[in-house]
Amino acid sequence: MLFIVACRTSGARRNSQKSRSGQEYGTLHSDTHTKDGTMVTMSIHGIVSNAQTCGPHEAQEDVVVNISHHTGGGTIRLIGILDGHRGKDTAIRVSKMISEDFDFNAADPAQELRRVVAQAVEDTRNRDSGSTLSLAHIDEARQIVTIAVLGDSPIIVVDGEKVVHRSIDHNVRTNRIEREAAIARGAFYSNGYICLDAFSAASLQLSRALGDRLFDPILSREPDIGVFRIGAQSVVIVGSDGMFDPSHCDDSTKIAEEILACVRTRESASAVLTGREAQGLEDNASLIVWRPRRWWEWFA
């Protein structure tokens, strides 16, 4: 089990520590006031929980990213999942790069996410192993979440108007547009997988990924970016496809709705994962959840 967990303070180096499955993190900050003392905004104070299981496999190839950056105005969190395949070295390499190099002081989080993904692509392009990359940048003071997705590790955001947004899966089996784009790049498609030609033994469901040197000619390396305003009832969920599509042949919509319903009742990632295990898993499964801390939880 591998988590990349870090806390940062402005002007200071990061302080990394390893997380236990199901551990939660929360930080209290002051409200923002005008010069005359009138309150104008209230920073959201979030809790993050995460959990992982190998499922039926011996090795864990998922990596969870959980970084907190503390400033005078509030907390910025970067949470995410890398779902490795054909080995975990690509996922581990990129997660370490993110924890060391992500610029929390960047004026434009979307642009910084694009930069980090581009760097990860170049750092891993010649690696045989591959990985998805899904990141959510949560600015609790500004109440904005910015996401970047490469692959099929889903992100679910409940925004400030309680509208549910789910990231697009870059998977040729479930996404016709992604499948057609891969075919246009020269991929051969058969039975839910793409390969270089009809005689190739190596195949992949992903249309976008890190690493996967063999599939470079037919893969896209461009992430999807999204920006959402969040509020006191918001939720951000990032998971590996083993949580949402355990057999890699299911309709994951119903499972996603069940996971979201559990999180909305304030269940931790560990509790949600336990529930999914009871229904049966066929792959590594990882989940990281951000939600606002309720006022009564300060006294729990």
TAVEN-V433751 format. One line per field, one symbol per residue. ss: DSSP state (h for helix, s for strand, l for the rest). phi: phi as a letter, one per 40 degrees, with the letter a starting at -180 (. if undefined). Layout:
ss=???
phi=???
This chain:
ss=llssssssslllllsslllllllssslllllsslllllsssllllssssssssllllllllssssssssssllsssssssssssslllhhhhhhhhhhhhhlllllllhhhhhhhhhhhhhhhhlllllsslsssssssllllsssssssllllsssslllllsssllllsllllhhhhhhhhhlllsssllsssllllllllslslslsslhhhhhhlslllsssssslllllssssslhhhhlllllllhhhhhhhhhhhhhllllhhhhhhhhhhhlllllssssssssllhhhhhl
phi=.bbbbabbbdgbccbcacccdgcbbabbbcccbcccgccbabccbcbbbaaaacgcccbbbcbbbabbbcbccibbbbbabbbcafhbccccdcccccccbccccccbdcccccccccccdccbdccccbacabbbcbccccfbbbbbbbhbccbbbccccgccbbccccbccbbcccccccccchcbbafgbbacacbcccaacccbacgfdccdcbccbcccbbbbcbacbcabbbaccccbacbfaccccccccccccccccgccdccccdccccchbbadbbabbbacccccccbc
